[in-house]
Amino acid sequence: MSTFIPFTSDDEIAAIGHGLMARTLPKSQWTHAAHFAAALWLVDHGPDGDAEKTLPGLIRAYNEATGTVNSDTSGYHETITQASLRAARAFRLQQSPAPLFVICNELMASRLGRSDWVFAHWTRERLFSVDARRVWVEPDLEPLPW
């Protein structure tokens, strides 16, 4: 597991968002923190204002461009993506006005900064099911608070 290195500017967040959109972000930089940075950036600056509809296609296209297969066992995961986007949006709304990189750093310092945060809401079996990868699947342990 890599250690999170805090973002130092909104330009870093924007570079992740633009890199995802253009499919030029180096695969090594597509980390847990980068997923949240992209989600926060799309919530604030997305091209169509609907990150929930935009992000899945961006991730699928990015995966293909970087050699990651989108299948029933790898690549894009609808439930994790939508849960993370809901979490990022809710976290953003709870924060005082601040630069996006500060908000992303605070998010990463919260429980959401741990990639296993989803297991408070879903069992591994349900979350890693083919259905959960393909479509939104409701939590089976604890509802999301957002």
Buried (B, 14 or more C-beta within 10 A) or exposed (E): EEEBEEBEEBEBBBBBBBBBBEEEBEEEEBBBBBBBBBBBBBBBBBEEEEBBEBBBEBBBBBBBBBEBEBEEEEBBBBBBBBBBBBBBBEBBEEEEEEEBBBBBBBBBEEEBBBBEBBEEBBEEEBBBBEEBBEEEBEBEEEEBEE
